[in-house]
Amino acid sequence: SGSLDKTAIIWDISKGNKPKFILQGHTMMVNVVDIVANIIFTASTDSTIRTWNLDTGEALEVITAHKGPVRYLKALDGEVSSACGGGTIGLWNGVGEKIFTCNLGVSVGTPVCAAHGPAMMVVGTATGRVVFYNRKSEETFVNPNAHSSSIRTVCMDGKRNMVLTGSDEGLIVLWDCGGWAGVTDQIY
């Protein structure tokens, strides 16, 4: 779990919910925690992502690619995607090595959620825009009229090139990404 006190805790529930390790190193609150295999990823308002050994609690890496509070972090299929308030998105392998980073800029809005698959990363912003990032060509497509309010969730089925976005306005949109053959179409 992550905390306002700048730490993350690995709990040992077999011993009465006692901390097994207290992970210290962030200088501001820990916003998000996720795990890939035996590596813990923590994301903080201090603009860093840190990696830790799940078995020993040992600090491993400090990732400093973001230029704002890291508010989104998600592990999937041995990779970790991240997004920060400064407009940077990133994708990391299971040990914290960079696969790519991209600065979307502040004009698209603050990234608040994302999803990634083998071909793309999709980011939802506080301004209701959806950003599609092609991992192979490194091109981005921004749909400026996706939602009229902040996007709160992005889900992806990378095998079918389908993306689902949901926003504060109560709208859920299903997107057919067409394998980047053409512009993304809004289905519903």
N, C-alpha and C positions, 0 to 999 in steps of 0.2 A: 504494500500500500504506500501511496505518496502522501505528503503532509505539508501543511503550512510552515512547519518548523524546519524546512529545508532537508528533511531526511526521507528515506524510503525504508520500509521495514519488511523483512522476510519473516513471516510468522511460522511457528512450529505448532500446528494445531494438535499434533499428537501429544504434546506436553502441556495441554491446558491453555492454548492460545498465548503462548509466551513468545517474545521475539527471539528468533534464531540469530538474525543479524540485523543491525541498524546500519544502513548505508549512508555515510556522510561524505559530502563533497560539494553539493550544490550550494550556491550563495543566496538563493531565493527559493520560494516554495516549489515543491515537486508537483507538477500538474498531471502527469500521466506515467503509468508503469505498464510494461508489457514484457513478454518472455519469448525467446526463440531458443529451443533446445535447453541448454544450461546457461544461457546468457540473459541477464536482466537488462532491459533498456529503461532508463528514467529520463523524462523530459521536464525542463524547468523554466520558470519565468526568467531565470538568469541567462537565457538564450543558448543553453547547452543541452546536449544529450550525453548521458554517461552510460557506460556498460559495466556490468559487474558479473562476477562468477556466482551462479546460483548456489553452488555447493559449498563455497568457502567465504562468500561475501567480499572477496577481494575486488578492488577497483581495477578496471582494465583499461578503458579508453575514455577520453573526453572529446566529443565531437563539437566543434565550434563553427559549423557552417552557417548557422542561423544568425540573423541580425535583429531578432526580436524574440519575445516570449514564445517558447515552444509549447503550443497548446494542443497539438494533435500528434499522436504516435500510434501506429498500429502494426502488429506483426501478422504476417500471412505468408505461408509457404516458404519459410526460411528467410524472408526479407522483411524490412521494417520501413514503412513510409512515415514521413514527418512533415509538419507545416508549422510556420510561425507567424506571429503578428506582423513581422516585417515584410512578408510577402514571399519568403523563400520556402520552396518545397524540396524534399530530399528523399532518396531511397538508399538504403543501406543493406548490406548482406548480414547474415546472422551473427557475425562477430564485430559488426560496427564499421566495416570498410565501405567507403562511398561507392555506390553504383552511379548515381548522378545527383546533382543539385541544379536547381533552376530558380532564378529570381523572377517572379511574376510581376513585381512592381506593385506599388500601392494603388494604381489606377483600377485594378480588377477587384479590389476589396480585400479585406483581411481573410486569409484562409482559416476556416473553422473546422473542416472535416475533409477526409479524403479516402480514397480506396485505390488499390493498385492490383494489376494483373500482369501477365506476361508481355502484353503489347503496350499498355498504357497506364497512366496514373490520372485519376480524376479528382478534382478539388472543388469543394463547395465553399463559397465565400459569404461573408456577413452582408454583402450587398445584393445577394441573390444570383450572382453569376456562377456559371459552371465552367471550369477550365479543364480541357482535355489535353493531356501531355503525351505525345507519341514517344515512347522510349527508344525506338529505333532511329527515327529521323530527327528527334529532339525538337519537333515543331509543336506549337501550342495553338489550340483553337479555343477562343473564349465565346461563350454564348451569353451576351449581355442581358438577355430578356428571359432567362430560364425561370426565375422566380421573382416575386416582387418584395420578398423579405429574406432574412437570413436563412441560409441552407443549414440544416442541423444534422443531416445524415446522408451519406453516400454509400451505396452498396454496389458491388460489381460481380458479374459472372464473366470472367475473362475468356472462358472457352466459347461462349456464345456472343461475346462483344456486347453485352447488355449492361446498362447502368441504371440504377434507381436513385433518385434524389428526393428528399423530403425537406420541407421548409416550415418556418413559423406560421405562414399563412394557411397551413393545413393542406397544402397541395403536394401530391406525390407524382413525380414525372418518371416515366420509363423511357430510356433512350436506347436506340439501336445505333451502335457505333460503327457498324458496317466494316470492321477491319480496316478502317482508315481509307477505304476506297473512295469515300465521298464525305460530304459534310454530314455531321451527326444529325439524325432526324429525331424529333420528339414524337413518340408514339401516342402517349396519353398524358 
